[in-house]
């Protein structure tokens, strides 16, 4: 029963109704289910030339580790990634993201980047004694420091990385199969639709720091917003597990590209999206690098 109760709290089991924590606005932060959140915000190849481009590729892979008890960013991962399907960046892409051609030329292929990312994950797991809950069977009633991922919309992990790994036949880390969509969580908690990440920050009195559409700056600012929501009383829960929607209000809809959700016009074509492979658990203190 204790395991089932924790699974329900984490969002793996639906409640009949999930009401926004509007009564907690302005109060002290609520007790969090996750001790750490890892915020990810990819940048990808993009165009505005009116042509239909078949695919987008990740060109910036950032991640920041947020401590939900004090709001501190305790570690960061960052890498530029070499696009292989479209190795030359468009002028539009470089202007939008601030990423230069030589930065991706000197970057690493996605396969190597994922390996480096897994090493970073393994390092922080050892240092922070954290584990990832990837399913009900992985949950424990003992004292563990739980961690999950946060993105602004489902595009980063549900579309961009998922499709690119399938096209290139890369093995995706199993722990990236579930995450919190902060945009959906924001909408339900505050009962209003955010006008992009920058608009959401402004609505809660936070100024965007850095350069918009820089993956690392976007990740840091998303972490700031998550911390503000925690202090306002929002309990962070997983909203997406593979193709399954967990949080009420987070319904599966076609996801726009990263640049489209920031009001830039892109022309992309989605690849077929076959059913994902079954999950496998990740043991506390260790990371299963690729699945």
DOVEXDO-384865 format. One line per 4 residues: for each residue x, z, y of C-alpha. Coordinates in pm, 1 decimal. Layout:
X,Z,Y; ...
//
This chain:
0.0,0.0,0.0; 285.6,80.0,237.9; 434.9,-265.3,179.4; 97.6,-429.8,241.9
55.4,-228.9,562.4; 398.8,-336.9,688.3; 325.8,-698.3,593.8; 5.9,-686.3,797.2
194.7,-541.1,1094.0; 460.2,-811.9,1077.3; 194.5,-1080.7,1076.0; 231.2,-1205.0,717.0
-127.2,-1091.5,642.4; -402.8,-1172.0,888.9; -629.5,-913.5,1040.3; -991.1,-1003.7,1094.0
-936.5,-984.5,1468.8; -632.6,-949.5,1689.7; -709.1,-845.5,2044.9; -465.8,-890.1,2331.5
-292.7,-573.4,2445.1; -445.5,-600.9,2790.4; -502.6,-228.8,2805.8; -128.1,-172.3,2784.3
-35.4,-376.9,3090.2; 189.4,-187.5,3325.9; 251.8,93.2,3076.3; 563.3,191.7,2886.7
687.5,-41.0,2614.5; 518.2,-22.4,2276.5; 688.2,60.1,1948.8; 823.0,-265.1,1808.6
811.9,-387.5,1451.5; 1135.5,-578.9,1504.1; 1451.3,-402.5,1616.9; 1612.5,-731.9,1716.7
1493.6,-1074.1,1826.2; 1706.5,-1390.4,1817.2; 1593.6,-1634.6,2085.1; 1659.8,-2005.8,2030.8
1604.4,-2298.7,2267.5; 1746.3,-2635.9,2162.7; 1824.1,-2931.7,2385.8; 1793.6,-3276.8,2232.0
1851.0,-3644.4,2300.1; 1579.6,-3794.7,2519.9; 1492.9,-4106.5,2716.6; 1253.2,-4231.2,2983.8
1310.7,-4604.4,2947.3; 962.8,-4688.8,2822.1; 1082.5,-4767.4,2470.0; 969.8,-4598.8,2150.3
1268.4,-4410.9,2014.0; 1248.3,-4313.9,1650.3; 1404.0,-3971.2,1660.7; 1555.1,-3692.3,1866.1
1870.7,-3503.3,1775.1; 1985.4,-3157.5,1874.9; 2273.0,-3170.7,2124.3; 2283.7,-2802.4,2228.1
2232.8,-2514.6,1983.5; 2210.8,-2174.5,2156.9; 2094.5,-1834.5,2031.3; 2088.5,-1489.6,2192.6
2039.6,-1154.7,2018.6; 1798.0,-921.5,2202.2; 1778.5,-549.9,2127.5; 1409.4,-459.6,2158.2
1480.7,-92.5,2224.2; 1679.6,-141.5,2544.9; 1647.8,-506.7,2645.1; 2019.8,-577.0,2610.4
2150.6,-913.2,2494.3; 2413.2,-793.1,2246.8; 2549.5,-1121.6,2114.0; 2528.9,-1496.5,2173.7
2592.5,-1815.1,1979.2; 2644.4,-2151.5,2147.2; 2755.2,-2495.1,2033.2; 2729.6,-2853.4,2149.6
2625.4,-3090.2,1872.8; 2729.9,-3451.2,1817.8; 2427.2,-3681.7,1792.3; 2491.8,-3936.2,1517.6
2180.4,-4152.5,1524.6; 2207.5,-4206.0,1901.0; 2564.7,-4100.2,1991.2; 2545.9,-4216.5,2354.7
2336.8,-3993.1,2579.9; 2096.6,-4155.8,2821.6; 2140.5,-4103.1,3194.1; 1801.2,-3932.9,3193.5
1914.0,-3689.4,2922.6; 2235.7,-3597.7,3102.9; 2052.1,-3547.2,3431.5; 1777.1,-3338.7,3272.8
1994.8,-3110.5,3059.0; 2321.1,-3112.2,3251.9; 2502.5,-3197.0,2928.0; 2779.6,-3452.6,2964.1
2885.3,-3720.7,2717.5; 3226.8,-3566.0,2661.4; 3068.2,-3231.5,2571.7; 2875.5,-3379.0,2279.5
3168.4,-3604.3,2185.7; 3377.9,-3289.3,2147.0; 3096.7,-3107.0,1969.4; 3034.2,-3081.3,1594.6
2782.7,-3255.5,1365.4; 2464.2,-3060.1,1299.5; 2573.3,-2978.6,943.8; 2885.1,-2801.0,1069.0
2693.4,-2637.4,1352.3; 2446.9,-2487.3,1103.9; 2738.7,-2352.5,901.5; 2888.8,-2193.9,1214.7
2550.8,-2050.6,1306.1; 2514.8,-1893.6,960.7; 2857.0,-1731.2,999.4; 2745.0,-1583.4,1331.4
2424.6,-1457.7,1167.3; 2623.8,-1299.7,884.7; 2853.0,-1130.5,1136.9; 2571.8,-972.0,1337.8
2398.2,-867.0,1015.9; 2707.1,-675.4,916.8; 2761.9,-529.2,1263.9; 2400.5,-437.9,1340.4
2280.4,-368.3,984.1; 1983.0,-600.7,1028.4; 1781.3,-803.8,781.5; 1524.0,-1080.2,799.6
1173.9,-1043.0,653.4; 1088.9,-1385.6,511.2; 787.7,-1284.9,304.0; 582.9,-992.0,174.5
807.5,-948.7,-129.3; 1110.2,-899.8,96.8; 961.2,-612.2,293.9; 1081.1,-260.6,236.6
937.4,76.2,332.9; 1284.8,217.3,386.5; 1457.9,247.5,721.6; 1585.3,-103.3,794.9
1650.0,-288.9,1118.0; 1427.5,-592.2,1106.0; 1498.8,-912.5,1295.8; 1318.0,-1241.6,1352.3
1345.7,-1549.4,1571.8; 1171.7,-1630.8,1899.0; 1111.6,-1971.5,2054.4; 911.3,-2101.8,2348.4
655.2,-2307.0,2147.2; 691.8,-2426.1,1788.4; 887.9,-2738.8,1879.5; 1241.5,-2603.9,1828.8
1209.6,-2480.0,1470.3; 884.1,-2641.8,1360.3; 955.5,-2996.1,1478.8; 1304.7,-3068.9,1610.8
1526.7,-2892.1,1356.4; 1281.2,-2943.2,1070.0; 1258.6,-3320.3,1109.7; 1627.0,-3373.6,1181.5
1729.6,-3181.7,870.2; 1487.8,-3385.9,661.0; 1607.7,-3718.7,804.4; 1972.8,-3629.7,749.7
1908.2,-3450.5,419.6; 2059.4,-3127.0,546.4; 1984.5,-2789.0,396.4; 1816.8,-2571.2,657.2
1883.1,-2194.8,662.6; 1593.9,-2021.3,488.2; 1563.9,-1751.1,754.7; 1459.4,-2016.6,1010.1
1127.3,-2068.0,829.5; 940.2,-1806.1,1032.4; 940.3,-1718.5,1400.9; 749.3,-1592.3,1703.4
607.1,-1852.5,1939.2; 639.7,-1664.2,2268.0; 422.1,-1914.0,2453.5; 125.6,-1840.1,2224.8
201.5,-1467.9,2231.5; 213.7,-1474.9,2613.3; -121.1,-1656.7,2634.7; -295.9,-1408.4,2405.0
-136.8,-1096.4,2551.6; -186.2,-1174.8,2920.9; -502.4,-1381.5,2863.1; -378.0,-1672.5,3069.1
-209.6,-2002.1,2996.3; 153.8,-2011.4,3109.8; 274.9,-2297.8,3326.8; 596.9,-2353.0,3139.2
871.6,-2097.6,3087.0; 965.1,-2085.9,3455.1; 600.1,-2043.0,3553.0; 551.5,-1764.6,3299.6
853.0,-1581.0,3439.7; 722.6,-1615.8,3793.9; 382.6,-1482.4,3691.1; 540.6,-1157.5,3572.0
773.4,-1126.9,3870.6; 1098.1,-1256.8,3716.9; 1314.8,-1522.7,3877.5; 1461.5,-1785.9,3645.6
1837.2,-1732.0,3622.6; 2069.0,-2028.7,3578.7; 1980.7,-2392.9,3520.9; 1647.8,-2503.0,3375.8
1683.7,-2721.8,3065.1; 2019.3,-2565.8,2985.0; 1962.9,-2444.4,2630.9; 2164.9,-2126.0,2675.3
2006.4,-2040.3,3011.5; 1659.6,-2113.0,2872.8; 1732.9,-1881.9,2578.0; 1851.9,-1602.3,2804.6
1546.0,-1634.9,3027.8; 1312.1,-1641.7,2728.4; 1476.2,-1316.8,2617.1; 1411.5,-1170.9,2964.4
1046.0,-1265.6,2934.5; 1019.3,-1117.0,2585.8; 1168.1,-789.7,2712.1; 923.2,-784.6,3004.1
632.7,-835.6,2764.1; 761.4,-556.4,2540.6; 777.8,-322.5,2840.3; 422.0,-422.4,2928.9
308.1,-311.6,2584.2; 317.2,-632.4,2378.8; 400.0,-587.9,2010.3; 597.2,-890.6,1892.6
464.9,-1040.2,1567.9; 547.9,-1353.2,1371.1; 316.1,-1641.5,1461.3; 446.8,-1917.9,1234.8
561.8,-1913.4,873.9; 651.3,-2268.5,769.5; 322.1,-2457.8,816.8; 104.9,-2147.8,806.7
-35.4,-2002.4,1127.5; -40.7,-1624.1,1131.4; -142.9,-1509.4,1476.5; -497.2,-1571.7,1593.8
-492.9,-1845.1,1854.7; -178.1,-2012.6,1719.6; -334.7,-2316.7,1558.4; -141.1,-2607.7,1411.5
-149.1,-2890.7,1663.7; 85.5,-3184.9,1721.9; 384.4,-3041.6,1901.8; 534.0,-3221.1,2203.6
904.5,-3264.9,2240.3; 1115.8,-3011.8,2427.1; 1125.3,-3231.1,2736.4; 756.1,-3320.2,2722.5
659.9,-2955.0,2731.6; 864.8,-2932.2,3050.0; 673.2,-3222.5,3207.9; 919.5,-3504.1,3146.0
803.7,-3833.7,3000.5; 958.2,-3918.9,2664.7; 887.7,-4180.0,2402.7; 943.3,-4058.9,2049.5
812.4,-4134.9,1703.6; 766.5,-3859.8,1448.8; 915.4,-3886.0,1104.3; 706.8,-3809.0,793.3
681.5,-3436.9,735.0; 661.4,-3361.1,359.4; 564.1,-3012.6,239.6; 854.0,-2766.0,278.0
1023.2,-2602.1,-15.7; 917.3,-2251.8,-125.0; 1085.5,-1958.2,45.8; 1356.2,-1745.3,-98.3
1427.4,-1396.1,23.0; 1726.8,-1274.2,219.6; 1876.4,-946.2,105.6; 1942.1,-669.0,359.9
2291.6,-686.9,501.7; 2347.5,-1039.1,372.0; 2242.8,-1386.4,472.8; 2157.3,-1669.6,237.9
2333.6,-1939.0,442.3; 2146.0,-2248.8,337.2; 1851.3,-2321.0,113.4
//
